[in-house]
Amino acid sequence: MERLHQLGIRLSVDDFGTGHAGFSYLSDFPIDEIKIDRSFVSKLGVSPEATAIITSCIELAHALDVTVVAEGVETREQLAGLTELGCDIAQGFHYSRPLKAEALGGFLSV
């Protein structure tokens, strides 16, 4: 992984905070980005625990100069909350449902 990183390949930890995708990855590997799992994002602003987890993930990642991506953003409220917390990137159905290749050009030109 170090060699890939040296070649300029960015490394991301998917589903950060769940299962085996935890904090040790941040010190054991040359990580550029973490992706906060949608199971936390879906409870943002509803569950104080999920909000605390998201907040701590963002703060820790930024302290280590790691970019934060929120997965599964579906509502304007989730996006606003994540933006307020300092999340760098959001992805999810709020922006678009999956598209066929031929529809992507039209989507990007809007």
Secondary structure as the mmCIF struct_conf table of DSSP 4:
data_model
#
loop_
_struct_conf.conf_type_id
_struct_conf.id
_struct_conf.beg_label_comp_id
_struct_conf.beg_label_asym_id
_struct_conf.beg_label_seq_id
_struct_conf.end_label_comp_id
_struct_conf.end_label_asym_id
_struct_conf.end_label_seq_id
HELX_RH_AL_P HELX_RH_AL_P1 GLU A 2 GLN A 6
TURN_TY1_P TURN_TY1_P1 LEU A 7 GLY A 8
STRN STRN1 SER A 12 PHE A 16
TURN_TY1_P TURN_TY1_P2 GLY A 17 GLY A 17
BEND BEND1 THR A 18 THR A 18
TURN_TY1_P TURN_TY1_P3 GLY A 19 HIS A 20
BEND BEND2 GLY A 22 GLY A 22
TURN_TY1_P TURN_TY1_P4 PHE A 23 PHE A 23
HELX_RH_AL_P HELX_RH_AL_P2 SER A 24 ASP A 28
BEND BEND3 PHE A 29 PHE A 29
STRN STRN2 GLU A 33 ILE A 36
HELX_RH_AL_P HELX_RH_AL_P3 ARG A 38 VAL A 41
TURN_TY1_P TURN_TY1_P5 SER A 42 VAL A 46
HELX_RH_AL_P HELX_RH_AL_P4 PRO A 48 ALA A 63
TURN_TY1_P TURN_TY1_P6 LEU A 64 ASP A 65
STRN STRN3 THR A 67 ALA A 70
BEND BEND4 THR A 75 THR A 75
HELX_RH_AL_P HELX_RH_AL_P5 ARG A 76 LEU A 85
TURN_TY1_P TURN_TY1_P7 GLY A 86 GLY A 86
BEND BEND5 ASP A 88 ASP A 88
STRN STRN4 ILE A 89 ALA A 90
BEND BEND6 GLY A 92 GLY A 92
TURN_TY1_P TURN_TY1_P8 PHE A 93 TYR A 95
HELX_RH_AL_P HELX_RH_AL_P6 ALA A 101 LEU A 108
TURN_TY1_P TURN_TY1_P9 SER A 109 SER A 109
#
